[in-house]
Amino acid sequence: MEIRDKVAVVTGSSSGIGYNTAKVLLEKGAVVYGLSRRETEISHPAFRWIETDLSFSGDIDAAFASIRQGHPDISLLVNNAGIGMFGDIETITPEMWQRAVDVNLTAAFLCSRKVVPLMKKRQFGMIVNIASIAGKHGFKGGSAYCATKFGLAGLSESLMEELRPFGIRVSCIFPGSVDTAFFSGTSMHPAKLMKPEDVARIIVNAIETPDGILPDQIVIRPT
Ligand SMILES: NC(=O)c1ccc[n+]([C@@H]2O[C@H](COP(=O)([O-])OP(=O)(O)OC[C@H]3O[C@@H](n4cnc5c(N)ncnc54)[C@H](OP(=O)(O)O)[C@@H]3O)[C@@H](O)[C@H]2O)c1
C-alpha cells in the first residue's frame, strides 16, 4: 500500500510498538488516529489521539464514530494494543483471563468489524494484527497470554481468507521479545530484546508491500 494520505488507526499508540508504528506511518505521510487510555504524546498535524479503553465496546464505538466524522475512509487498521498476563493457572483468576481476552483478542475483533464494511465498499484496505511468538508456541506460565495470541492468529488467518476476495489484506505479525514497557510488572525478563522502532519498521514494510502481495504472516525474533 502506498501510505501517503491514507487514513490509519493504530490501537495501543501510547507506548512501545504502537507508538513507534504511528510515528513511522506519520513520517510516510499517513493521517493517523491513535487509540489508547493514556495520552499518546505525538505532536504532528496529521495525528489525533482518541482516549479509548479497548476493553469497553462502547469506547470503541465512540472512537470509530469520531474518526468517521473526520475521515469516512479508513484504509489501515493496526490492532496492536495488548497486555501481558503471565502466571500459573492457579494464579490467573477468571477476571485476569477475561481482561486478557478483552484487550488482546476481542478488541481486535470489534475494531475489525468497524473498518471492514468501509474497506469492502472501496475494495481496498489492510488490517495488521500484532500477535506474538506466544501465538505460535505455548510456554509455562503463558496459558492466558498464549490463548489470546493463538486466538488472534486464528482470527487473522480466517479474516485473511474471508477478505481476500474484497481486495482487503490481513497480516499477522508474530514478534519475539521487544524492549517496551510490556514486561514491567510481570515475572518475565527476556535475555534478548528487539528495539520497538525496528519492529515498527518491519510492520510498516509489510504495509508497504505492493497491493497485489499478501504478507499473511511475519515472524520476527531477536538474533
Ligand atoms: N514487548 C514484547 O516483547 C512483545 C512481543 C510480542 C508481541 N507483543 C505485542 O505487541 C503489542 C504492543 O505491546 P508493547 O510491547 O508495545 O507494549 P506496551 O509498550 O506496554 O504497549 C501496549 C499498548 O497497548 C495499550 N493498551 C493496553 N490496554 C489497553 C486498553 N484497555 N485500551 C487501550 N489500549 C490499551 C497501551 O496503552 P494504554 O496503557 O495507554 O491504554 C499501550 O499503548 C501487544 O499486543 C503485545 O502483546 C509485544
The ligand as a MOL file (V3000), in Angstrom:
LIG
                    3D

  0  0  0     0  0            999 V3000
M  V30 BEGIN CTAB
M  V30 COUNTS 48 52 0 0 0
M  V30 BEGIN ATOM
M  V30 1 N 7.0640 -6.3650 24.0200 0
M  V30 2 C 7.1250 -7.6070 23.5620 0
M  V30 3 O 8.0600 -8.3630 23.8440 0
M  V30 4 C 6.0560 -8.1230 22.6370 0
M  V30 5 C 6.3280 -9.3000 21.9320 0
M  V30 6 C 5.3690 -9.8010 21.0770 0
M  V30 7 C 4.1750 -9.1560 20.9440 0
M  V30 8 N 3.9250 -8.0210 21.6510 0 CHG=1
M  V30 9 C 2.6260 -7.3850 21.4820 0
M  V30 10 O 2.8300 -6.0960 20.9700 0
M  V30 11 C 1.7250 -5.2720 21.3270 0
M  V30 12 C 2.2480 -3.9530 21.8690 0
M  V30 13 O 2.9580 -4.1810 23.0610 0
M  V30 14 P 4.2500 -3.3490 23.5000 0
M  V30 15 O 5.3430 -4.3070 23.6410 0
M  V30 16 O 4.4150 -2.1840 22.6320 0 CHG=-1
M  V30 17 O 3.8220 -2.9520 24.9910 0
M  V30 18 P 3.4250 -1.5720 25.6720 0
M  V30 19 O 4.5090 -0.5750 25.4950 0
M  V30 20 O 3.0050 -1.9610 27.0440 0
M  V30 21 O 2.1750 -1.0770 24.8160 0
M  V30 22 C 0.9010 -1.6150 24.9650 0
M  V30 23 C -0.1080 -0.6590 24.3720 0
M  V30 24 O -1.4130 -1.2470 24.4920 0
M  V30 25 C -2.2830 -0.2790 25.0380 0
M  V30 26 N -3.3640 -0.8540 25.8330 0
M  V30 27 C -3.2760 -1.7890 26.8110 0
M  V30 28 N -4.5020 -1.9800 27.3470 0
M  V30 29 C -5.3490 -1.1470 26.6990 0
M  V30 30 C -6.7350 -0.8620 26.8170 0
M  V30 31 N -7.5200 -1.4810 27.7040 0
M  V30 32 N -7.2700 0.0560 25.9960 0
M  V30 33 C -6.4920 0.7300 25.1090 0
M  V30 34 N -5.1980 0.4970 24.9380 0
M  V30 35 C -4.6230 -0.4220 25.7350 0
M  V30 36 C -1.3950 0.5850 25.9270 0
M  V30 37 O -1.9780 1.8580 26.0740 0
M  V30 38 P -2.6160 2.4330 27.4250 0
M  V30 39 O -1.9450 1.7680 28.5750 0
M  V30 40 O -2.3430 3.9030 27.3090 0
M  V30 41 O -4.0670 2.1380 27.3260 0
M  V30 42 C -0.1270 0.6760 25.0930 0
M  V30 43 O -0.2140 1.7340 24.1750 0
M  V30 44 C 0.8930 -6.0770 22.3290 0
M  V30 45 O -0.2070 -6.6380 21.6630 0
M  V30 46 C 1.8460 -7.1760 22.7620 0
M  V30 47 O 1.1460 -8.3450 23.1410 0
M  V30 48 C 4.8500 -7.4770 22.4950 0
M  V30 END ATOM
M  V30 BEGIN BOND
M  V30 1 1 1 2
M  V30 2 2 2 3
M  V30 3 1 2 4
M  V30 4 1 4 5
M  V30 5 2 4 48
M  V30 6 2 5 6
M  V30 7 1 6 7
M  V30 8 2 7 8
M  V30 9 1 8 9
M  V30 10 1 8 48
M  V30 11 1 9 10
M  V30 12 1 9 46
M  V30 13 1 10 11
M  V30 14 1 11 12
M  V30 15 1 11 44
M  V30 16 1 12 13
M  V30 17 1 13 14
M  V30 18 2 14 15
M  V30 19 1 14 16
M  V30 20 1 14 17
M  V30 21 1 17 18
M  V30 22 2 18 19
M  V30 23 1 18 20
M  V30 24 1 18 21
M  V30 25 1 21 22
M  V30 26 1 22 23
M  V30 27 1 23 24
M  V30 28 1 23 42
M  V30 29 1 24 25
M  V30 30 1 25 26
M  V30 31 1 25 36
M  V30 32 1 26 27
M  V30 33 1 26 35
M  V30 34 2 27 28
M  V30 35 1 28 29
M  V30 36 1 29 30
M  V30 37 2 29 35
M  V30 38 1 30 31
M  V30 39 2 30 32
M  V30 40 1 32 33
M  V30 41 2 33 34
M  V30 42 1 34 35
M  V30 43 1 36 37
M  V30 44 1 36 42
M  V30 45 1 37 38
M  V30 46 2 38 39
M  V30 47 1 38 40
M  V30 48 1 38 41
M  V30 49 1 42 43
M  V30 50 1 44 45
M  V30 51 1 44 46
M  V30 52 1 46 47
M  V30 END BOND
M  V30 END CTAB
M  END
